[in-house]
Amino acid sequence: MQKAWLALLVWWLPATLGGAPGARRTVAAPQDTTVAQRIAAELEPKVEAATGMRFRYPPQIAERTRDQLRAYVDHKLTEDFPAAQMRGLERTYHLFGVVDDTTNVRQLLLDLYAEQVAGFYDTDSTKLFVIRGGDPQLLRAVMAHELVHALQDQHTRLNAVLRMHGDNDRQSAGQAVFEGQAMVGMLRALQPSVTDDQLNTMIDAMRRSTQSPVASMPVLSRAPRFITDGLIFPYADGAAFILAFEARRTSDTAQPFGAALPISTEQILHPAAYATHDVPARVRFAPHARADTLVYEDDLGEFETRETLMAWGEADDVAGAAAAGWDGDRYEILGTPSGTVLVWAAAWDTEADAADFAHRVREGWTRRAARMTDAATRRFTVDRLTIGGVSVVRLVDAPRRWSEWSRLPAVRLGR
């Protein structure tokens, strides 16, 4: 799940800039926008040089308190995920087993963003916001990061990507470009002599910071790994993608926007798939029985497929290898008279990829199914299908009394 706004989070920022992961300083921050505006004016030409883009007009800057930030996050969560949609998402996370069944997903996200956000760019107002009371020594980093977002918004339609619905993987890929470019642009603006090798070292430090307990950040410390890995992905993997994009582009001014924007997290994780224009299959299901109600549907993409396997107990490297042949997926959560149903289908590059994934799903879902509170009344099946020459794996988990076990949802593919 991606947010429809762009922010810099404080969790890995000190580690990226050379401090201890999660470290906080207590020096008081300025109480008005004067300092932020002065820093912005000084950084704007550096951000332009770092990104190869030019400001068409100066961005507006404002400050917000922590309470105002929390109110903003609360508003954006409601706007991006209205109550029914958020309930569907939470039901999805619970059913997939990527968060604990008792977790209030909306409350967790609200608390987590309120704790983590150091600054943000709002695409609706086109304003850049810094948080009052934050660390003034990190204010330059916050300003540099959010200035890149303001610059991006003057050169491409950020909202066209950030407000996608029902296309989680494509939205995640777009957000990775925006946050990744903001990370690279921020670091180059702050350290103009930094090399790509040094940037890659910083990206690795960012990834490693997820493995360190952060006592000063209690919400982050208790968040499930599926959530925390989802937070770091657009920043770390997005930054790595930007470096790979820059290494291959034929012009210093070329940008990964518009028709050049990656369309899947597969293209973010594997820049070679981006370079060869690898287009994933469009996976859909045939209409179901009228007694079944569609509660929620979306896709996971390669990144969240990997994370889901890890949540089921697969080792990181095993999950990564099993997800690497991903070629499109779709899931549906159904409400039926007998209970909740999960249907998930994923297409694969090769028959061998599908066989490996099917094995990992059977292995992982067996562990997952055993933890369900109603495990005794449910059953699941993992099927291998071939549709138009494409290998597909379909997982169905449903109550034993579900009326559609004899006619499972058919999978349809397109491009």
Sequence and secondary structure as in RCSB ss.txt:
>XXXX:A:sequence
MQKAWLALLVWWLPATLGGAPGARRTVAAPQDTTVAQRIAAELEPKVEAATGMRFRYPPQIAERTRDQLRAYVDH
KLTEDFPAAQMRGLERTYHLFGVVDDTTNVRQLLLDLYAEQVAGFYDTDSTKLFVIRGGDPQLLRAVMAHELVHA
LQDQHTRLNAVLRMHGDNDRQSAGQAVFEGQAMVGMLRALQPSVTDDQLNTMIDAMRRSTQSPVASMPVLSRAPR
FITDGLIFPYADGAAFILAFEARRTSDTAQPFGAALPISTEQILHPAAYATHDVPARVRFAPHARADTLVYEDDL
GEFETRETLMAWGEADDVAGAAAAGWDGDRYEILGTPSGTVLVWAAAWDTEADAADFAHRVREGWTRRAARMTDA
ATRRFTVDRLTIGGVSVVRLVDAPRRWSEWSRLPAVRLGR
>XXXX:A:secstr
   SSEEEESSSHHHHTTS TT        SSSHHHHHHHHHHHHHHHHHHT   SS  EEEEE HHHHHHHHHH
HHHHHS HHHHHHHHHHHHHHTSS TT  HHHHHHHHHHHHEEEEEETTTTEEEEETTS GGGHHHHHHHHHHHH
HHHTTS HHHHHT  S HHHHHHHHHHHHHHHHHHHHHHH TT  HHHHHHHHHHHHHGGGS  TT HHHHHS H
HHHHHHHHHHHHHHHHHHHHHHH SSTT  S GGGS  SHHHHH HHHHHTT    EEEE    TT EEEEEE  
HHHHHHHHHHHTT  HHHHHHHHTTEEEEEEEEEEETTEEEEEEEEEESSHHHHHHHHHHHHHHHHHHHHTSTTG
GGEEEEEEEEEETTEEEEEEEEEETT TTTTS   EEEE 
